[in-house]
Amino acid sequence: MTATRVDAEVIRRLPKAVLHDHLDGGLRPATVVELAETVGHALPTTDPDELAAWYFEAANSGDLVRYIATFEHTLAVMQTREGLLRTAEEYVLDLAADGVVYGEVRYAPELNTNGGLSLAEVVETVQEGLAAGMAKAAAAGTPVRVGTLLCGMRMFDRVREAADLAVAFRDAGVVGFDIAGAEAGFPAADHLAAFEHLRRESVPFTIHAGEADGLSSIHQALQICGAQRLGHGVRITDDIVDGKLGRLAGWVRDRRIALEMCPTSNLQTGAATSIAEHPITALKDLGFRVTLNTDNRLVSGTTMTREMSLLVEEAGWTVEDLRTVTVNALKSAFIPFDERKALIEDVVLPGYAL
């Protein structure tokens, strides 16, 4: 395989892996419109194309708080069994159509209980929808393995409940845990008891850190809470001066802690200034285990194909670079080693032998 830049159609066909993608940030615009009418929720517009544009415009404010506020409308249509089944199934089918062969979907069950579903019913329903999507994708010849990360919301008081759910459903499709929500002012260590519980139960977890907050949030996520991966982690560059790694940056690189990087999302929230200058490229070149992710496909108006294409077009990435981040993601996926190895050797590497 030669070092070459490839067009979007070739990229679309490449096998991909995504570790950081929120269920409630990836709905189809038409689905939001249809479900909103069913439940009587008012939207900014009922035209699917206009709604997609509204999301993208709102998300480009450079303000993480406003970015998160756009989820009001997707969450409003995910409070019923029907809404959860449909959005979960479509989530998988959309990944498969984009060439994703392994995905981890994350969401916070506590945000889906306004319609009367219990936390356990939310998880059971989402897993049912995901399973239906995987069955349809496999039948169509585009199989995709999807594992679930349950989230606790760091600014609320139900993180331990979410961790208990992750333990309870770890043999039913849930592969790990995360905390989400606004970073600044809501330190991960406030939920240390939940992370200690997960460690005791051998449930892996990642933590949103180093996006809207600095090195202290990364240190806390890794050294105090014990995260195995970092959600975003772009601010690790604050510990790198002229290519020289500080102790925390060295810890992250040398212990192969995966950085779940989301370029378009980071531009929208102000965590990065451009695709060309996004830290993912420099960190890749320094040997960090960077992974490429979408974060929220509807909100950011993106796909894995688009994220890869942007890096090729604006940051000079080659197909080897795309293969590297895909293999990185599978190496750090929260599924058993033999499954990761099989995906890398039997699916990804042959798929990149252009």
C-alpha positions in Angstrom: 0.0 0.0 0.0 1.5 3.3 -1.0 1.2 6.6 0.9 -1.6 8.2 -1.0 -4.5 10.6 -0.5 -7.8 9.2 -1.3 -11.2 10.6 -2.4 -14.4 10.6 -0.3 -15.9 7.6 -2.1 -12.9 5.5 -1.4 -13.0 6.7 2.2 -16.6 5.8 2.5 -15.8 2.2 1.6 -13.0 1.9 4.1 -13.8 0.0 7.3 -14.1 2.3 10.3 -14.3 2.2 14.0 -15.9 4.9 16.2 -15.6 5.0 20.0 -17.1 8.3 20.9 -20.6 8.8 19.5 -23.7 9.9 21.4 -27.0 8.3 20.6 -29.0 11.4 21.3 -26.7 13.4 19.1 -27.0 11.2 16.0 -30.7 11.1 15.0 -31.9 11.5 11.5 -33.5 14.9 11.0 -36.6 13.3 9.4 -37.0 11.0 12.4 -36.8 13.9 14.8 -39.6 15.6 12.8 -41.8 12.6 12.6 -41.4 11.6 16.3 -41.9 15.2 17.5 -45.2 15.3 15.7 -46.2 12.1 17.4 -45.4 13.3 20.9 -46.5 16.9 20.4 -43.1 18.5 20.8 -42.5 21.8 19.0 -39.4 22.1 16.8 -37.5 25.1 15.4 -38.7 23.9 12.0 -40.5 20.8 10.7 -38.6 20.6 7.5 -35.9 18.0 7.9 -33.3 19.8 5.8 -33.9 23.1 7.6 -33.7 21.3 10.9 -30.3 19.7 10.0 -29.1 23.2 9.1 -30.5 24.7 12.4 -28.5 22.1 14.4 -25.3 22.8 12.5 -25.7 26.5 12.9 -26.5 26.3 16.6 -23.6 23.9 17.2 -21.1 26.3 15.5 -21.5 28.9 18.3 -18.1 28.0 19.9 -19.9 27.5 23.2 -20.1 24.1 24.8 -23.1 25.0 26.9 -25.1 26.1 23.9 -23.9 23.0 22.0 -25.2 20.8 24.7 -28.5 22.7 24.7 -29.3 21.6 21.2 -30.1 18.1 22.6 -33.4 19.4 24.0 -35.2 18.4 20.8 -33.6 15.0 20.2 -34.2 14.0 23.8 -37.8 15.1 23.6 -38.5 12.3 21.0 -36.6 9.6 22.9 -38.9 9.3 25.9 -41.0 6.4 24.7 -40.4 2.8 23.8 -41.2 3.5 20.2 -38.9 6.5 20.0 -36.0 4.6 21.6 -36.4 1.5 19.4 -36.5 3.5 16.2 -33.6 5.8 17.0 -31.4 2.9 18.2 -32.1 0.8 15.1 -31.5 3.7 12.8 -28.3 4.5 14.6 -26.8 1.1 13.7 -28.0 1.3 10.1 -26.5 4.7 9.7 -23.1 3.5 11.0 -23.3 0.5 8.6 -24.0 2.7 5.7 -21.0 4.8 6.5 -18.6 1.8 6.5 -18.3 1.5 10.3 -17.6 -2.1 11.4 -17.3 -1.4 15.1 -19.0 1.3 17.1 -19.6 2.2 20.7 -22.7 4.2 21.3 -23.2 6.2 24.5 -26.1 7.8 26.2 -27.4 8.7 29.7 -30.5 6.6 30.6 -31.6 9.1 33.2 -32.3 11.6 30.3 -34.9 9.2 28.8 -37.2 8.6 31.7 -39.6 11.5 31.3 -42.2 9.4 29.5 -42.4 6.9 32.4 -39.8 4.3 31.5 -37.6 3.1 34.3 -33.8 3.3 33.9 -33.7 -0.5 33.3 -36.5 -0.3 30.7 -34.6 2.4 28.9 -31.5 0.2 28.6 -33.5 -2.9 27.6 -35.3 -0.9 24.9 -32.2 0.6 23.5 -30.4 -2.7 23.4 -33.4 -4.2 21.6 -33.3 -1.5 19.0 -29.5 -1.9 18.5 -29.9 -5.6 18.1 -32.6 -5.1 15.5 -30.3 -2.7 13.6 -27.3 -5.1 13.8 -29.5 -8.0 12.4 -30.7 -5.8 9.5 -27.2 -4.6 8.8 -25.8 -8.1 8.8 -28.6 -9.3 6.5 -27.8 -6.5 4.1 -24.1 -7.6 3.9 -22.8 -4.7 6.0 -22.3 -6.2 9.5 -21.4 -3.8 12.3 -20.7 -4.7 15.9 -22.1 -2.0 18.3 -21.4 -1.9 22.0 -23.0 0.4 24.5 -21.5 2.8 27.0 -23.9 4.0 29.7 -23.3 7.6 30.8 -23.9 9.4 34.1 -24.5 13.1 33.9 -21.7 14.7 35.9 -23.7 17.7 37.0 -26.5 15.6 38.5 -26.7 13.0 41.3 -27.5 9.8 39.5 -24.0 8.8 38.3 -23.8 5.9 40.7 -27.2 4.6 39.5 -25.9 4.7 35.9 -22.7 2.8 37.0 -24.9 0.2 38.7 -26.8 -0.2 35.4 -23.5 -0.7 33.5 -22.7 -3.5 35.9 -26.1 -5.1 35.6 -26.2 -5.0 31.8 -22.5 -5.8 31.1 -23.5 -9.2 29.7 -26.4 -7.8 27.7 -24.6 -5.5 25.3 -23.3 -2.8 27.6 -19.5 -2.8 27.3 -18.5 0.2 29.5 -19.3 3.5 31.2 -18.7 7.3 30.8 -19.7 10.5 32.4 -20.9 13.3 30.2 -22.1 16.9 30.5 -20.4 20.2 31.1 -16.9 19.6 32.4 -16.1 23.0 34.0 -17.3 23.1 37.6 -18.2 19.4 37.7 -15.0 17.5 38.4 -15.0 13.8 37.7 -13.7 13.1 41.2 -17.0 14.1 42.6 -18.2 10.7 41.4 -15.2 8.7 42.7 -17.4 6.2 44.5 -19.0 5.2 41.1 -15.7 4.7 39.5 -14.3 2.7 42.4 -17.4 0.5 42.1 -16.8 0.0 38.4 -13.2 -1.0 39.0 -14.2 -3.5 41.6 -16.7 -5.0 39.1 -14.2 -5.0 36.2 -16.3 -2.7 34.0 -14.1 -0.4 31.9 -14.8 3.3 31.6 -13.8 6.4 29.8 -14.3 10.0 31.0 -15.0 13.2 29.1 -11.9 15.3 30.0 -9.6 17.8 28.5 -12.2 19.4 26.2 -13.8 22.3 28.0 -11.4 22.0 31.0 -7.6 21.7 31.1 -4.9 19.4 32.3 -6.3 19.1 35.8 -9.4 17.4 34.4 -7.2 14.9 32.5 -5.1 14.2 35.6 -8.2 13.7 37.7 -9.8 11.4 35.1 -6.7 9.2 34.8 -4.8 9.3 38.1 -7.7 9.7 40.6 -10.6 8.1 38.9 -8.7 5.5 36.8 -10.2 6.0 33.4 -8.9 3.6 30.7 -9.6 6.2 27.9 -10.1 9.9 27.6 -13.2 11.5 25.9 -11.7 14.2 23.7 -8.4 14.9 25.6 -7.4 17.7 23.3 -6.0 19.8 26.1 -3.2 17.2 26.7 -1.3 19.5 24.3 -1.0 22.0 27.2 1.6 19.5 28.6 3.7 19.4 25.4 6.2 22.2 24.7 8.2 22.2 21.4 7.6 18.5 21.1 8.8 17.7 24.6 6.3 15.8 26.7 5.5 16.7 30.3 4.9 14.0 32.8 1.1 13.7 32.3 1.5 13.7 28.5 4.2 11.1 28.8 1.9 9.0 31.0 -0.9 9.2 28.4 1.3 8.3 25.5 3.5 5.6 27.1 0.5 3.7 28.6 -1.4 3.8 25.3 -4.4 5.6 26.8 -6.7 6.2 23.9 -7.7 9.8 23.1 -11.3 9.8 21.7 -10.8 12.8 19.4 -13.7 14.5 17.6 -12.3 17.3 15.2 -15.5 18.9 13.9 -17.1 18.8 17.3 -14.0 20.4 18.9 -14.2 23.2 16.4 -17.8 23.9 17.2 -17.2 24.0 21.0 -14.0 26.1 20.7 -11.6 23.3 21.8 -9.7 23.7 18.4 -9.4 26.4 15.8 -9.2 24.4 12.5 -9.1 20.9 11.1 -5.6 21.7 9.7 -4.3 22.7 13.2 -6.4 20.3 15.2 -4.1 18.5 17.8 -5.0 15.1 16.5 -2.4 15.3 13.8 0.5 16.4 16.0 -0.5 13.9 18.7 -0.6 11.1 16.0 2.8 12.1 14.8 4.1 12.1 18.4 3.0 8.5 18.9 -0.2 9.0 21.0 -3.0 6.5 20.6 -5.4 8.9 18.9 -8.7 7.7 17.6 -11.1 9.5 15.3 -14.7 10.0 16.2 -17.9 11.9 15.3 -19.2 12.8 18.8 -22.7 13.9 17.6 -23.5 13.2 13.9 -26.7 15.3 13.7 -25.5 18.2 15.9 -22.1 18.4 14.1 -23.5 17.6 10.6 -20.9 14.9 10.2 -20.1 11.2 9.6 -16.9 9.2 9.9 -16.4 9.5 6.2 -16.6 13.3 6.5 -14.2 13.4 9.5 -11.7 11.3 7.6 -12.2 13.3 4.4 -11.6 16.6 6.2 -8.3 15.3 7.7 -7.2 14.1 4.2 -8.1 17.4 2.6 -7.1 19.9 5.2 -4.4 18.2 7.3 -2.7 16.1 4.7 -3.6 12.7 6.1 -2.9 9.5 4.0 -4.7 6.2 3.9 -2.0 4.9 6.3 -3.0 7.5 8.8 -6.7 6.5 8.5 -5.8 2.9 9.0 -3.7 3.8 12.1 -6.6 5.6 13.9 -8.9 2.8 13.0 -6.6 0.1 14.4 -6.0 2.4 17.4 -9.7 2.5 18.1 -10.1 -1.3 18.0 -7.1 -1.8 20.2 -8.8 0.3 22.8 -12.4 -0.9 22.3 -14.2 -2.1 25.4 -14.8 -5.6 24.0 -12.7 -8.8 24.6 -9.3 -9.1 23.0 -10.2 -11.9 20.7 -13.0 -9.9 19.1 -10.8 -6.8 18.7 -8.0 -8.9 17.2 -10.4 -10.6 14.7 -11.8 -7.2 13.6 -8.3 -5.8 13.0 -6.9 -8.9 11.2 -9.9 -10.1 9.3 -11.8 -6.8 8.5 -9.7 -3.7 8.9 -6.3 -4.6 7.6 -7.7 -6.3 4.4 -10.0 -3.3 3.9 -7.1 -0.9 3.9 -5.0 -3.0 1.4 -5.8 -0.6 -1.5 
